[in-house]
Amino acid sequence: MNSAITEFSYPAADGLTLFCRDFQTARSNAPTILCLHGLTRNSRDFIELARHLQRDYRVLAPDVRGRGRSTYDPIWQNYHPLTYVNDVWVLLDFLRIDKIIVIGTSMGALMGMLLGSQQPQRIAGLVLNDAGPELDPVGLARIAKYAGKIPPVHNWQEATAQVRSIFEHALPGLSDEQWLAYTKQSFREREDGVPIADSDPKIGDALRAAATAPQNIWPVFAQLTQIPILVIRGEHSDILSAQTVERMAGENPNLQQLIVANRGHAPLLNEPECLAGIDGFLAAISR
């Protein structure tokens, strides 16, 4: 089996250089899955899931502008979901890909819904990981407190302790080794070996500037009735409420649901129930 992983850069419409990982498969005519990460995360969050899916699917995992190996935007007001969605269309056109399945976590789920509303004929399915058309203000306030504001650290031990202090309530039960791995997905090393956050601090400014904007996109969700959707919710999520999922199911009878026990915002998607749920959802779409 060809399990190659290639990395490449491509130009955004405004000239910014963006980065993407391409997990290729030997299966001919394999469907393409696009994995979209959360607010201050990057494509490394999806490496484990992509390798799991790679046998039957081509998996693309881009770094959204301002994260990972994509260029930071000098105009921080461009850190907005509509800008990110436009970057996705540029990526797909750059690769000449007509149709995709989107797996999006948090901000990536919002991007997936916007993609589906703009060009539904190009979206074969949506997996929405712990975000929906309405976001809980409690969780948004929590994220706004730390996004772009985390203090500098001097070594990986400090970085891991910092990440653990922010996310342990949502990800209980991880081992020390798993916490270090999770930290290395969101930090990078400077030349002197000191870890630094792998996202533009200005992303936090953009989030806080948008705090007074409407926090729901129900009209967008209403346009997705013809697209198969799996919504995954962490049992203790403070971003995607149980009431929002209930309303989503009421508005879209074909919506599938998966509740992940012992998780807040957001499940890592390497949990056994997540892998099984995603596998089953993708298999149904393929059939």
C-alpha angles and dihedrals in degrees: 000000000000105000097169122157116202128186125206144161128227135184122257119221090262093049098260113142112239130191133220139180117218117202103195129200134205091225110110117236090006116175116254121238121199116204116202121191135214133272102284097013131091143210094285087079088073102047094099094045092044092053089050092052097038096091092070105016142046106237125202120193115181128188106236112232112284093027136090113335096345117104119265112246113241088209104063092191086073089070092101133121093245090057090049092049091052088052089054093054089050089052094050092047090047089056093038092236115158102186137026145173111229125216107185131178119206104310087018089059090054088051090050092054091049091049090051093050094048100046109007092169089067097051115080095178145346130222108192110197110202100324133087141165092298125046124206109244090216092064093040091055090050092052093045089058094062107022107113091352105085111127120243120269132208104213144006092268091060092043092052092048089051094050091045092052090054100043109023092096089059098039108038120173100035115142123236088257092052092049091053091049091049090049092051088055091063103032132059131197124252117221089269091056096253113136119235130183110272097224137070111267087218088074086076091053090053091050093050092046089056094049093106094049121102109284097207136069101188091144088059092049090050089064094058100072093114094052120084108241134193114189117198118197129187107232091235098034117153092192104050111040126205088240091057091051089049091053091046090055091048092053095042113036090187093060115121120210135206123182114199113211121225093017134111125181108004133005112222093228091230091091111115093241091051093050091047093046094048092046091052093046093050092046090053091052091049091052 
